Amino acid sequence: MKASDLMIPLAKCAKIAEDRTIYDALMMLEATRQRSSLDYRPRVVFVHDSKFKVVGCIRPIEVVNALGGETFTEKSYPSWRDMMYRIAEMIHAIPAKNIMYRFSEKEYVSEDTPLEEVFSRIISGSYLHMVVTSGEATIGVIRLSDLFGLVWKEAKRLSG
């Protein structure tokens, strides 16, 4: 098997341009979840550059870290509502590129890459995704969870 056999096509993934805001990313994720026919609820928004190359992703942890940290302390806001107003302002102002997890070169694989190599790369870097390319174009992603599911399925089949 090769990378393209396990990947989720990019067309089925939530994605935005790197200059869009956190709000745009979350709206895209919500829309993708509503129209998705996949067996899972997408939790990641992939971020692309001006040439439509996927360069990073935004997961819930990036959003929470961007909205928390030094901006908020126990005594920053007198109420939950005041804090929510501040968060609403922030999600409209912060660009995706400022908070995204940026993929390293090791997280890109060709569509023809054998799954043995994909497996090796994922475990060597503890990566959650591999970005699948065809030439210069990004065509899909492989999630660690999908690779694990395949490994487990095959291990059970060969054990029993």
C-alpha positions as CSV (number, residue, x, y, z in Angstrom):
1,M,0.0,0.0,0.0
2,K,1.0,3.6,-0.5
3,A,0.2,7.0,1.0
4,S,-2.5,7.8,-1.5
5,D,-4.4,4.6,-0.5
6,L,-4.9,5.8,3.1
7,M,-5.0,9.6,2.7
8,I,-8.1,11.7,3.2
9,P,-8.4,13.8,0.0
10,L,-7.8,17.5,0.7
11,A,-11.2,18.3,-0.8
12,K,-12.8,16.6,2.2
13,C,-10.8,18.5,4.8
14,A,-11.4,21.9,6.4
15,K,-8.9,24.4,5.0
16,I,-8.2,28.1,5.0
17,A,-5.6,30.6,3.7
18,E,-2.9,31.5,6.2
19,D,-4.0,35.2,6.3
20,R,-7.6,34.3,7.4
21,T,-8.5,34.6,11.1
22,I,-9.2,32.2,13.9
23,Y,-12.9,32.9,13.4
24,D,-12.7,31.9,9.8
25,A,-10.9,28.7,10.7
26,L,-13.5,27.8,13.2
27,M,-16.4,28.6,10.8
28,M,-14.7,26.4,8.2
29,L,-14.3,23.6,10.6
30,E,-18.0,23.9,11.6
31,A,-19.1,23.9,8.0
32,T,-16.9,20.9,7.1
33,R,-18.3,18.9,10.1
34,Q,-21.9,19.6,8.9
35,R,-21.3,18.4,5.4
36,S,-18.8,15.6,6.1
37,S,-19.7,12.1,5.1
38,L,-16.6,10.7,6.8
39,D,-16.9,8.4,9.8
40,Y,-15.3,11.0,12.1
41,R,-15.8,14.6,13.1
42,P,-13.0,16.7,11.8
43,R,-11.0,18.5,14.5
44,V,-8.3,20.2,12.4
45,V,-8.3,23.0,9.9
46,F,-5.4,22.8,7.4
47,V,-3.8,26.1,6.5
48,H,-2.5,26.8,3.0
49,D,-0.2,29.5,1.6
50,S,-0.9,31.6,-1.5
51,K,0.2,28.7,-3.8
52,F,-2.4,26.4,-2.0
53,K,0.4,24.3,-0.4
54,V,-0.7,23.1,3.0
55,V,1.8,24.6,5.4
56,G,0.2,24.0,8.8
57,C,-2.9,23.2,10.8
58,I,-4.9,24.6,13.6
59,R,-6.1,22.2,16.3
60,P,-8.1,23.1,19.4
61,I,-4.9,23.4,21.4
62,E,-3.6,26.2,19.2
63,V,-6.8,28.1,19.5
64,V,-6.9,27.7,23.3
65,N,-3.3,28.7,23.7
66,A,-3.7,31.7,21.4
67,L,-6.7,32.9,23.5
68,G,-5.3,32.1,26.9
69,G,-1.9,32.6,28.3
70,E,-0.8,36.0,29.5
71,T,-3.9,37.6,28.2
72,F,-6.1,36.0,30.8
73,T,-5.4,35.6,34.5
74,E,-7.8,34.8,37.3
75,K,-8.5,38.5,37.9
76,S,-8.3,39.8,34.3
77,Y,-12.1,39.9,33.8
78,P,-14.9,40.4,36.3
79,S,-17.2,37.9,34.7
80,W,-17.4,35.0,32.2
81,R,-19.4,37.3,29.9
82,D,-16.6,40.0,29.9
83,M,-14.1,37.3,29.1
84,M,-16.2,36.0,26.2
85,Y,-16.5,39.4,24.7
86,R,-12.7,39.7,24.7
87,I,-12.3,36.3,23.1
88,A,-14.8,37.2,20.5
89,E,-12.7,40.3,19.6
90,M,-9.5,38.2,19.5
91,I,-10.8,35.5,17.2
92,H,-11.6,38.1,14.6
93,A,-8.2,39.7,14.8
94,I,-5.6,36.9,15.0
95,P,-4.5,35.4,11.7
96,A,-4.2,31.7,11.3
97,K,-0.5,31.9,10.4
98,N,0.2,33.4,13.9
99,I,-1.2,30.4,15.8
100,M,-1.0,27.4,13.5
101,Y,1.2,24.4,14.0
102,R,3.7,24.6,11.1
103,F,4.5,21.4,9.3
104,S,8.2,20.4,9.0
105,E,9.6,19.0,5.8
106,K,9.6,15.5,7.4
107,E,5.8,15.7,7.5
108,Y,5.4,15.7,3.7
109,V,5.2,12.5,1.7
110,S,4.6,11.8,-2.0
111,E,1.4,10.0,-3.0
112,D,3.6,7.0,-4.0
113,T,5.4,6.7,-0.6
114,P,5.0,3.2,0.8
115,L,3.0,3.0,4.0
116,E,6.0,1.4,5.7
117,E,7.8,4.7,5.3
118,V,4.8,6.8,6.3
119,F,4.6,4.6,9.5
120,S,8.3,5.1,10.2
121,R,8.1,8.9,9.7
122,I,5.0,9.3,11.9
123,I,6.5,7.4,14.8
124,S,10.0,8.9,14.4
125,G,8.6,12.4,15.0
126,S,5.5,11.7,16.9
127,Y,3.5,13.5,14.2
128,L,-0.3,13.5,14.1
129,H,-0.5,14.1,10.3
130,M,1.4,13.5,7.1
131,V,0.7,15.9,4.2
132,V,0.4,14.0,0.9
133,T,1.7,15.6,-2.2
134,S,1.6,15.0,-6.0
135,G,4.5,17.0,-7.4
136,E,4.1,20.5,-5.9
137,A,0.4,20.1,-5.1
138,T,-1.1,19.0,-1.8
139,I,-3.6,16.3,-2.4
140,G,-4.5,14.9,1.0
141,V,-3.5,14.1,4.5
142,I,-2.9,10.9,6.5
143,R,-3.9,11.0,10.1
144,L,-2.1,9.1,12.8
145,S,-5.4,7.7,13.9
146,D,-6.1,6.2,10.4
147,L,-2.7,4.7,10.2
148,F,-3.1,3.2,13.7
149,G,-6.5,1.9,12.7
150,L,-5.0,0.1,9.7
151,V,-2.1,-1.3,11.8
152,W,-4.5,-2.6,14.4
153,K,-6.9,-4.2,11.8
154,E,-4.0,-6.0,10.1
155,A,-2.4,-7.1,13.4
156,K,-5.8,-8.6,14.5
157,R,-6.2,-10.3,11.1
158,L,-2.7,-11.8,11.2
159,S,-3.0,-12.9,14.9
160,G,-6.3,-14.8,14.6
